[in-house]
């Protein structure tokens, strides 16, 4: 079958043809409206005096025939309107329906669906529990405002293997939570082995260039350049990760900005997560006033672990309360080992600032260090 641009052109032509037919039928009925109105009135009221009057005036030779004509014309108009609405939906950009699903493959682990274009990638949302593999680089620039794949009620729980390919042209700005290329990756969902280059993502909360909210796993996913922004829980790779999630051998080098909450160069907020062999190497993590909690790698971590990871990102805040070079704040049995931060910290009006962590409560750190310059206000440590 046809897909992409050819299908859109064909649907647009059919939409125009249906509109032309509808207009002509409307004009014809308008010319006949006096008799039609009177006939419909009789049909609705069963006023036999009107029937007799119409027959005496020879306005109709057969009332039953006129009823039949009105019925068939009405049904034709309804059919044309229905076809117009359906075809208008087909040519809307960035929309996918079950009828459009046309990916090669079987959707299994052994025979995954194959993806080679933006329209292919868009079809993932129609089968969120299947297995997918890229076999070409993808340009999403045709989508001016990409719709995240997966929501809280319908999360992505399949697997997505990028096979070493790159996604470019990602752009989206949505005033909602769980925003990214993938909005919500549920328990069992897995993303691996691909790059996102120069993506631009903006949302309200839980905002990441690759994933907004994560309960599954990420392995060997790299975000190169670009920018991400939001109110809180903003990360270069993942906005927020929760119990059972893991981020392994992954990185982000995007500019990260939070207007009033938690942000990290790699992950904004980590709860019950494993972060291993991963890096944040972008330019800055920045917070607005009052700035919130910012970290070069992770903004805030709770019951999570970091191992063999580092950040070289500079962290800047106007007046945030807690700022750290690697972690903004670590709580509740969090652990960090064999990790370091090299970025500079500039938070002249911030209360608690540290080269490695801004605040650390109830966690442990082994073989960790920080080398960046630190500038803060009240409680400042290297």
Secondary structure, DSSP 8 states (H G I E B T S, - for coil): ---HHHHHHHHHHHHHHHHHHHHHHHHHHHHTHHHHHHHHHHHHH--HHHHHHHHHTTS-S-HHHHHHHHHHHHHHHHHHHHHHHHHHHHTSTT---GGG---SS-SSSSS-EEE-SHHHHHGGGG-TTSEEEE-S-EE-TT-TT---B--SSS-B-SEEEEEEEEEE--EEE-SSEEESSEEEE-TT-EEEEEEEES-EEE-SEEEESSEEEESSEEEEEEEES-EEEESEEEESSEEEE-TT-EEES-EE--EEEESSSEEESSEEEEES-EEES-EE-SSEEEE-SS--EEESSEEEEES-EEES-EE--EEEESS-SEEESSEEEEETT-EEEEEEE---EE-TT-SEEESSEEEE-S-EEEEEEE-S-EE-SSEEE-
